[in-house]
Amino acid sequence: MSDSLTHALGALVRHHRAALVQVASSMGLRQDEAVDVVQDAFLSFVERPEWRGTANRPAEAERLLHALVRNAARNSRRRPHRR
């Protein structure tokens, strides 16, 4: 990953992490589960080829991250291993 992409990803994490954890928490996850879901969502985000293009389109990046967190939170609630 280039330095500019690393910087862009770091900025996205710093800017959106707290709000994304809140989204996951509002969907019924405990704080630790919400943090895990957000980390998984960021991993899914960078595995998508189109994420590189969102560095210059912050609204698109935010929309995609929120969708990934919502989906991951729903999937997490369905897992039988939840405490």
N, C-alpha and C positions, 0 to 999 in steps of 0.2 A: 504494500500500500504506500502510495507516495506521501510525502510530508504534508501536502495540501489536503489530501483526503483524510489523513490522520487528524489534522487540525480541524477540518470540517466535522468529523465524527465527534471529536472531543467537545466542540462547541454545541453540537446537537445534544449530547449527553448532559452537559452542564445546564443547558437552557430548558430541556424538556423532562428530565428525570423525575423531579418532584411532582410535576403535574401528572405524569404517567403513572407513578406509584399511587397517586390519589385516585386516578381512574380505576386502577385494578382493585384498590381497597374498597371503592364505592360499589364494586361488583361482588362484594362479599368475601374477599380474601383478607386473611390476616396480614399484618405489615410485612412479616418475613416472606410470606407467599407472594405478596405484591411486588416486593423487590426482586424476587426470583423471576417472576413473570416479565418484569420490565427488562431485566438482563437478557432473558431469552428473546424478547421482542427486538432488542437492539442487535442481537446476534442474527436473528432472522432478517432484519433490515439490511445488514451489511452483506449477507449472503445473496441478496437480490441484486441482479446486475444493474437495475435502474437506480439504485441508491446514489451512485456517483453523480448522476445528473441532478439530484435534488440538492446538492450543495449550494447551487445558485437559486433554488426555488424553495425557500424555507417553509412556505405554507403547504407545499406538496409533501415535504418530508414530515411535517407535523401530522398531516392527515394520514399518511401511511403508518407512522409510528402509533398513532391512536388506534387505528384499525388492527394492527398487529397485537397491541396490548389487549384490546377488547376480546379478540379471538383467543389469545393465549389465556386470559383470565377465565373465559367460558370453558375452555378445555381443561384448565386446572381444577375448576369446581367439579367437573365430571369424573375426575380420577378417583378411584376407590382408596388410594393411599393417603388421602388428606387426613390430617390429624383431627 
